[in-house]
C-alpha cells in the first residue's frame, strides 16, 4: 500500500455535497413538479455586471494572447483596488501591498503559509467557514476553536482570546460572516485588531462580503492594524464567482513572501478575470440594485421564517445568510436538511458544516437567489414541518 499524505484526510466541504444532492433530486423530479429552490450556496443569482461582461467580450475578440501576468497581478487592477479602498474606507493603501489571487479561496493558503509554521495555533470563532479549518489542517497548522453564541453575534471577543494559554499565533475573523451573516461593529473590530497587533497575534480578516451590509457599515482591518492580512474577493458583491478572482492587502513584510509562494503555486490569477475585475469598479450602480434585492430577500425571510417555526435567527447584518436554530425540532441538521429537500423541495446547508460540535442545532439559509424563489421558499416552509 502506497503512502497517502495526511492532508488527504481533511473533511469535505459539506455544502458541495448538498449541491450534488439537490442536483440529483432535481433530476429525479417528474415533469411539471415544483422545482428545487436553491438556498444552500452563497452564489449570487446574477453573474458579472453587464459592463464588465462587455469588457470581457472585447478582450476575447481582440488579438491579445491573454498570457501570464505579473504574479501579484495587473498593475491597473491593483491600482483600481487601491482606489476602491480609498473610496470605501478612506484609507490610503499603496498598490504595491495588494496581491491579486485566484479567488478569495486562493488567498488563504498563501496567507497561512506566509504567516505561520506547521504546529502554530490559529484561533477562530465557531461557527466558521469550513475551508479555514480544513486548509489549516492540511498545512499542519492547529486550529483553536472559540465557541460562540448569539450573545456575541457568533463573533470572537478579546475576552475569549485572553482565556487562551498560550495566546494563539493568529486569529481569523470574518465580518460579515459566513454562515451567520453577523458583523464585528466598528468599535469592536478596532479593539480586536489593535489587541492582536499589540500581543503579536497575526490577524487575518476575511472581508469577502464587504459591500453586502444592511445597517452597520463594513470597516477594514487595514484601518486598525499595519500587521493584519486582509482577504477580499470579486465573488460576492461583484458577483464573479466562476471567474475565480480575489485580492489580498498585505503588510509590507509579507508582500515578497506571498509573491514567491504564488509564483510557485499558481504563477498568476487568470488574465481575463483580472481585466473583467478592473471593469467591475465602473459598475457600482448596477451592483447597488443587486444589494437592494438581497436586502428585500433578507427582510422577507426575517418575517417568513418565524411564521414557519424558525424563531431563533442570527442577526442578519450582512452577507446573504441566516443561521437558524432548529434545536427545538428534535432532529439533527443533516437529517433535517435532507428531509426538507425531499419533502419541501428546498436545499439548505446543515450547521455541522460550520460547527462540528454544535452545528446539529442549526441550518444555514442563503438568500442570494432570485427574490421570487425566496418568497416561494417562505410559502413552502409555512406549510411544512
N, C-alpha and C positions, 0 to 999 in steps of 0.2 A: 504494500500500500504506500503510495507516494504521499509525502507530507502536504498538508493543507495549512496555509497561514492562519494565524489567529484572527486576522482581520476579516476572514471569510465567515466568522461566526457572529458578526454583528446582526442585530434584529432587522427584520423587514420594516420598511416604512409602510405601515398598515393601510394608510389611505389609498395607496396604489392597489392593494388587494381589493379594497372596497370598490374602486373604479372598475376593476375587472369583473367583480360580481354584479355590479349594476349593468355593465355591458352585456353580460350573459343573460341577465334577467330580461333586458330589453329585447334581445334576440329571440327569447323564448315566448314572448307575448304573441297572442293571436292577432291577426289583422283587425284593426278597429279598437283594440283595447287601449285604455288610457296609458300614455307613455310614462316612463320613469322620470321623475323630477330629480334633477341632479343638485344636491346640496352637500355633497361630500368633498368637493375640491375647491381650492381657492384660485380659480381661473376665471378672470373676467369674461363675461359673455361676448363682449365686443373685442375685436382684435386691435392691432396697432391703429392709431388715429389716421384718418384719411390723408392728411397732409404728409405724414411720414410714409404711408404706402405709396404715394405719388413719387416721392424721392427714391424709394426702393425700385420702382418700375423704371425710372430714368437711369438709375445706376446699372441695372441689369441690361438695359437696352444699349448702353454705351460700350466702348471697347476697353474700358478699364479692366485689367485682369483680376481685380479683387483678390490680391495675394496676401501674403503675410503683412501685418502692420508691426510697428514697434510693440514690444511686449507689453508695455504699460498703456498702450492704446494710441489712437489717432490724436495728435495734438489738438485738433479742432474740437473733438469730443471732450477731451479733458478740460479745455478752456470753457466750453459750454457748461460743463458741470460746475466748475468753479464759479461761473456767473450765476448759475441756479442757486448755489449755496449762499451766495451774497444776496440774491433777491429774496429767498425764502427765510433765511435766518439772520441776515445782517452780518455775516461772518466773512472775513477775507481769508480764503484758503488758497495758497498758490497751486497752480495746476500741476506742479511737479510732485505734489503729495497725493495726487489722485491716480489710482490704478484701475484700468478697465479689466473686467473679469468675465469669464464665461458664465453669465448669470450670477445672481447672489449666491447660489449654491457653490459655484466655483471659488468664491471668495473665502469661504470658511476654512477649507483645508490650507489655503495659503496663510491665512491669519494664524491658525493654530500652529502650523509648522514654523512660522517666523517668530512667534512669541513664546512658545512653550517647548519643553523637552518631554520625552517619554517619562512617565511617572509623576509629572506635575499634576496639580489639582486645580480644576476649574469649576467654579460654582455656577449654578443656575437655578432659577425657580421652577418648580413643578406646579402646574402643567407647562410643558415646553414643546417647541418644535422638534420632533424626533431626530432629524439628522444632526442637530447639535451634539447630542449624546453619542449617536452612532458613529459620527466622524471622529469624535474624541477617542472613543474606544478603539476604533480601527488604527489610530495613530499611537496607541499606548498611553494616552493621557487619561487621567482619572476624573470622571465627573463627580461633583459633590452636589447632591440634590438638596434644595431648600424647599421643604413642603410649605405651601402657602394656602391661604383660604380667601374667600371673597372679602374678608375684612381688610386685607391689604391689596384688594383688587387683583389677586393672583400675581402680584409683583414682589420682588425681593426688597428687603429693607436693610438698613445699616445694622440694626439690632440682630437680625438673622446672621449676618456676616461676623459680627463681633462675638457671637457664641461659638464660632468655629475655632478650633485649636489643633494645629496651627492655622493661620489665615491661609486662604487659597492663593494660588499664583495668578488666577484670573477670575473674571466674572463676566458672564454673558447676560445681557438684558435685551428685551425686545419691547419697544413702545412705539406704536400699538403692538399688541402681542398676538401671536397665533398659539393657542386656539381661543383665548378668552376675549380678544378684542379690547383689552384694558390698557391703560396708559400709566406711565410714571408722570405725574404732574410736574411742571417746570421746577418748583422748589425742591421736590423730592429727587428729581433727576440731577439737579445741580449738586445737592448734598451728597448723593451717592457717588457721582463721578469724582468729586473732589476728595471724598473719603478714599476711594480706590487709589487715586494718584498719590495721596499722602502716605498710604500704607503699602505701596509697592504692589498693588493688585492691578494687573493689566485688564482694563475694561474693554470689552468687545460689544459694541452697540449695534444691534440689528434694527435698521431704520427703513426696512423694505416697504413698510406700509405707510410711510410718510406721504402726506397728501390726501390720505383717507382718514381724516379725523372730523368729528362732528360737533363737539363742544370745546374741548381743550386743544389748543394748537400744539402741534408736534415741535419739540425742541431737539437739537442735535447735541450729542456728547462732545462734538468738536468745540462747542462754545464753552465747555466747562473744564476740559482736560486736554493738555497737549500730548498725553500719553495714550489716549483712547484710540482704538481702531473702530472705524465706522464702516458698516456694510450696507449698501443700498442696491437697488435693482430697478430695471425698467419693466419688470413683470407685472406689478400690481397697479399702481396709479397710472402708469403709461400703457398698460395692457399689452405688453410684448412678451408673454410667457414663452412662446415657442422660439423666439429669436435668441434666447439664451445670452442675455447681455446685462451686466451689472457693473458696480464700481465700489471701490474702497477709498476712504480717506485715511491716510496713514500718518503716524508720527514720522518725523524726519529720519529717525534711526532705523526704521523698518522699510523705507522705500526701496533701497537697493536689495536687501534680503528678499523681499517679496518679488522684486523683478527677477532675481536669479532663480527663485523657485518656479515662477511662472514660465520663464524661458525653457525650463526643463520639463515641466508638467503639461503645458498646453501651448507653448510658443506665443499665442495671442488669442484674443477673442475674435469671433468671426468678423471679417472686414465689412461685409454688407450690413450686419447687425449694428456695427458701430456707426455707419453712415446714417442708418434709419434712426438710431437713438438720438443722434445730434439733432435731427429734424423734429423730434418729438417736443423739443423745448419751444417750438413755434406753434404748438397745438393745444395750449392750455385752455382755450375757450371750449373746444370740443371735450376735453377731458373733464372740465368742470361740470359739464352736463352729465357725464357718467357718475361723478361723485354725488350729484344731486339724486340720481337714480338709486345709488346704494343707500343713501340716507332714507329715501322713501321706503325702500325694501326693509331696512332696519326698523324704521318706525312701525311698519306694518307687522313685522314679526314680533316686536316687543308687545304689541297688543294681541296678536293672534295666538302666540304660544301659551300665554296664561289661560286663555279660553279653552285651549286643548289640553290643559292639565300640567303644563310645564311652568310652574310658579316660581322657581328659583333659577334666575338667569344672571349671567355675568353682566356687569355694566358694559354695554356695547359702545365704548367711547371712540373706537377707531377700527381700522381694517374692515373686514366684512364677514365677521364670525360672531356667533352667540354660543356660549358654552352653557348648556342646560343641565341642571342637576336632575337625575332620574332616580335618586336613591329610594324614593317612595314607590317606585314602580315594581320593586321586588324582582328585578331581572338584570343580569349583568349586561353592560353596554354592548358587547359584541352580539349577544343573543337578541337584545332589544333592537339593535340596528338591522340585524338580519330579518327579524320579523316585520319591522317597519317597511323594509324593502319589499318583502314578499306580499304583505297584506295591503299596505297603503301606497306602494309604488314610489316611495321616497328614499333616496340614498343619502345617508348622513354618516359621519365618522365616529366610531366608538372612542370614548375618552381614554381607553387604555393605550391608545396610540401616543398620547401626550403625557400620561402619568400612569406607569405600570402599577403603582401601589394603590392609588385611589381612583383611577380612571374608570373603573367599572360603574361608578355612580354618575358618569357624565356622558353627554353626547354633544358633538360639535355640529352646528348647522352653519353652512356657508350661504350667504345671500347675495353673491355677485353675479348670479344668473339673471335671466330676463325677469323683469318685475312681475310679468304675468304668471310665471312659474312660482314665484314666491307667494303670490296671492292664492294660487291654486293649492300650494302646499299647506297653507294655513287652513283652507277649507277641508282638505282631506284629513288633516290631523284632528280637526274639531270633531270629526265623526269616527275617529279611530282610537282605540285604547289598547 
